[in-house]
Amino acid sequence: MKHMCKMAMVAAGTLVGASTTWAYTFTTHRIPAALAVEAASETVAACARQGYHETAVVLDADGATIVTLRGDGTGIHSLDSAHDKAYTSVSFKNDTLALAERAKGEDSIAPLAKLPHVMFFGGGVVIKLGDEVIGSIGAAGAPGAKLDDGCAHAGLDKIRDRLK
């Protein structure tokens, strides 16, 4: 009888422990590589149509690179800039143009720019599925943050309807 009681308590403990583990799992969404390539390609193409040489980087929600595309004639520095804009955007879950505004003024977030790969300069755009941030696009190379931002948004617009 004591043995049966102990077995029942072990089984109950296992089920309780397992149910707590199950309670902490959640679903995440990922950007397929094919869509990331399309977004990067459209980002570079949108700037090229305006006469600008652009680099695009698409990151997943964890900040890992899915694709990097350096457009023809684009400066080598744009690889790091595009990555850092995308990284900042996905890390802060906000577009870098908006973050650049928050870096100004009395309650500035500017000191956070000392962290590795953080860049408060337009051209980083979050990719969302509903309210969930699933990645980001970073664009660099055009002569100005708003131009980079516009090209990154063109890349996002290219794939937005197919994100599920």
C-alpha positions, 0 to 999 in steps of 0.5 A: 500500500505504501508503495502504491501511494509513493508511486501515485505521488511520483506520478502526480509530481511528474505531471505537475512538473510537466504541466508547468513546463508546458505553460512556459512554451510559446509560438514564434513566427519566422520570416522565410528566407525566400521572403527575406531575399525579396525584401532585401532585393526590393530595398536595394532596387527601390533606392537604385530607381532613385539613383542611390547605391544601397545595402540591405540586411534582413534579421530575424527576431533574435537579431540573426542575419537571414540575408545581406545584399550589397547593391552595385557600387555601394560603399563597404561601410554600408554593410555594417551600417545596414546591419546595425540599423536592423539590429537596433530596430529589432532589439528596440522593437521600433523603427530607427527613425523613431528611435533617433527622435527619442535620442534627442531631448531631455529623456534621451536614449542616446547613451544606449548608442554606446552598446555594440551594434546600436545605431540611432539613425533612420533606415532600420524598420521592424517587421511585424506580424500583428503585434509580434516583431518577427524581424527587421530590415536595415538599409544603408548607403543613400545620402540620408536617413529618410532615404534609407528608411523609405527604401527599407519600407519599400522592401517591407511593403513588397512582402507584408501581405505574405507574412503569416 
